[in-house]
Amino acid sequence: MKRHCLIGLSVLVAVGVFAGRAAAEEGFKVDVVKCGVAGTPGDCGFFPASPLPLDEGEMRAGANGTVIVDLEGAAPGTTYKVYVGSFFIGGGFVQRYPDGACCSSIGTVTTNAEGRFEGHITTPAKAEFVFPAGTSLAQPSFVFTFIPAEGPEQAVYTTGFSVTSR
């Protein structure tokens, strides 16, 4: 009986170690949030508060450089450009990837008729966005913008975490 318990415990420990490694390989997971509160000054640098809805949002970055976006309750049938940069107090948003020059989107995501999107960011070349091996960014913000029928491009959602692609 003790021998079976020890074997069972050994299997559980081995599975726990494997699951821990798998979780570590996932990289990072962080919420996507609306910029500011409608009707008040935004907290997205020089962008105004977001006029668009968002019930929930999440981004996951894998250790292999993949990025998965999950949006629920966003504006239906809307395409968002995605930028990678940082917000600085008094300085607004500064792009950090693919370089420090303004303003290169890494790609887009488009919600369905229910305001939902789950998947990869699509690059301008219609490929899945992946950070190249060796990329290392400490605490970048991923900013989602849209261009309204009238007026300039607006930041509507943001999030941030570090990225290290192996």
C-alpha positions as CSV (number, residue, x, y, z in Angstrom):
1,M,0.0,0.0,0.0
2,K,2.8,2.4,0.9
3,R,4.6,1.6,-2.3
4,H,1.5,2.5,-4.4
5,C,1.1,5.8,-2.4
6,L,4.8,6.6,-3.1
7,I,4.4,5.9,-6.8
8,G,1.2,8.0,-7.0
9,L,3.0,10.9,-5.1
10,S,5.9,10.6,-7.5
11,V,3.6,10.9,-10.5
12,L,1.9,13.9,-9.0
13,V,5.2,15.7,-8.2
14,A,6.4,15.0,-11.8
15,V,3.2,16.3,-13.3
16,G,3.4,19.4,-11.1
17,V,6.9,20.1,-12.2
18,F,6.0,19.7,-15.8
19,A,2.9,22.0,-15.5
20,G,5.1,24.6,-13.7
21,R,7.5,24.6,-16.7
22,A,4.6,24.8,-19.2
23,A,3.1,27.8,-17.3
24,A,6.5,29.5,-17.3
25,E,6.8,29.0,-21.0
26,E,3.5,30.9,-21.6
27,G,5.3,34.2,-20.8
28,F,2.9,36.9,-19.6
29,K,-0.8,37.5,-19.3
30,V,-2.3,40.9,-18.6
31,D,-5.6,42.8,-18.9
32,V,-6.6,45.1,-21.7
33,V,-8.3,48.2,-20.2
34,K,-10.2,51.2,-21.6
35,C,-8.2,54.5,-21.8
36,G,-9.6,56.9,-19.2
37,V,-13.2,57.4,-18.3
38,A,-15.6,58.9,-20.9
39,G,-16.2,62.6,-20.1
40,T,-13.0,63.1,-18.1
41,P,-9.4,63.6,-19.0
42,G,-7.9,60.3,-20.2
43,D,-5.0,58.4,-18.6
44,C,-3.6,57.4,-22.0
45,G,-1.0,60.2,-22.4
46,F,-2.1,62.8,-24.9
47,F,-5.1,60.7,-26.1
48,P,-8.6,61.6,-24.8
49,A,-10.7,59.1,-22.8
50,S,-12.0,56.2,-24.9
51,P,-15.5,56.6,-26.3
52,L,-15.7,52.8,-27.2
53,P,-17.1,50.0,-25.0
54,L,-15.0,47.1,-23.6
55,D,-16.3,44.6,-21.2
56,E,-13.2,42.5,-20.9
57,G,-9.8,42.2,-22.5
58,E,-6.6,40.2,-22.1
59,M,-3.3,39.8,-23.8
60,R,-0.9,36.9,-23.6
61,A,2.7,36.9,-24.7
62,G,4.5,33.6,-25.1
63,A,8.1,33.0,-24.6
64,N,8.4,32.2,-28.3
65,G,7.3,35.8,-29.1
66,T,3.6,35.1,-30.0
67,V,1.0,37.5,-28.9
68,I,-2.7,36.6,-28.4
69,V,-5.4,39.2,-27.9
70,D,-8.9,38.5,-26.4
71,L,-11.5,41.3,-26.4
72,E,-15.2,41.0,-25.3
73,G,-17.8,43.7,-25.4
74,A,-15.7,45.9,-27.7
75,A,-17.2,47.9,-30.5
76,P,-18.7,45.5,-33.1
77,G,-17.0,45.2,-36.5
78,T,-14.2,47.5,-35.6
79,T,-10.6,47.3,-36.7
80,Y,-8.0,48.4,-34.2
81,K,-4.3,49.2,-34.9
82,V,-1.9,48.0,-32.3
83,Y,1.3,49.9,-31.3
84,V,4.0,49.0,-28.8
85,G,5.5,51.8,-26.7
86,S,5.5,53.4,-23.3
87,F,3.6,56.2,-21.6
88,F,5.7,58.8,-19.8
89,I,4.4,61.3,-17.3
90,G,4.2,64.6,-19.1
91,G,5.5,63.1,-22.3
92,G,2.7,61.0,-23.6
93,F,3.1,57.8,-25.6
94,V,6.5,57.0,-27.1
95,Q,6.8,54.1,-29.6
96,R,9.4,51.4,-28.6
97,Y,8.9,48.7,-31.2
98,P,9.7,48.0,-34.0
99,D,11.9,51.1,-33.4
100,G,11.6,54.5,-31.6
101,A,10.2,56.3,-34.6
102,C,6.6,57.3,-34.6
103,C,4.2,55.8,-35.7
104,S,4.5,52.2,-36.9
105,S,1.7,49.8,-36.0
106,I,2.7,46.2,-35.4
107,G,-0.7,45.1,-36.9
108,T,-4.4,45.0,-36.4
109,V,-7.2,43.1,-34.8
110,T,-10.9,43.3,-35.9
111,T,-13.8,42.5,-33.7
112,N,-16.8,40.4,-35.0
113,A,-20.4,41.6,-35.1
114,E,-20.7,40.8,-31.3
115,G,-17.7,42.9,-30.4
116,R,-15.5,39.9,-29.8
117,F,-12.0,39.1,-31.0
118,E,-9.6,36.2,-30.0
119,G,-6.5,35.5,-31.8
120,H,-3.2,36.9,-33.2
121,I,-2.4,40.4,-34.3
122,T,-2.3,40.5,-38.1
123,T,0.7,42.4,-39.5
124,P,0.4,44.8,-42.5
125,A,1.8,41.9,-44.6
126,K,-1.2,39.8,-43.5
127,A,0.9,37.5,-41.3
128,E,0.7,36.6,-37.6
129,F,2.7,39.0,-35.5
130,V,5.5,37.4,-33.5
131,F,8.3,39.2,-31.7
132,P,11.6,38.0,-33.2
133,A,13.9,35.8,-31.0
134,G,16.2,38.0,-28.9
135,T,13.6,40.8,-28.5
136,S,13.6,42.3,-25.0
137,L,11.3,45.1,-23.9
138,A,10.7,46.0,-20.3
139,Q,7.1,47.1,-19.5
140,P,5.9,48.2,-22.9
141,S,2.3,49.3,-23.4
142,F,0.2,47.8,-26.2
143,V,-2.1,50.5,-27.4
144,F,-5.1,49.8,-29.5
145,T,-6.3,52.7,-31.6
146,F,-9.1,53.3,-34.1
147,I,-9.7,56.1,-36.7
148,P,-13.2,57.5,-36.3
149,A,-15.2,58.7,-39.3
150,E,-14.3,62.3,-38.4
151,G,-11.2,63.3,-36.5
152,P,-7.7,61.9,-35.7
153,E,-6.8,58.4,-34.6
154,Q,-7.7,57.7,-31.0
155,A,-6.2,55.4,-28.4
156,V,-9.0,53.4,-26.9
157,Y,-7.4,50.4,-25.0
158,T,-4.1,49.8,-23.4
159,T,-2.1,47.3,-21.4
160,G,1.5,46.6,-20.5
161,F,4.0,43.9,-19.6
162,S,7.6,42.9,-20.3
163,V,8.5,40.9,-23.4
164,T,11.5,38.7,-23.7
165,S,11.4,36.4,-26.8
166,R,13.8,33.5,-26.9
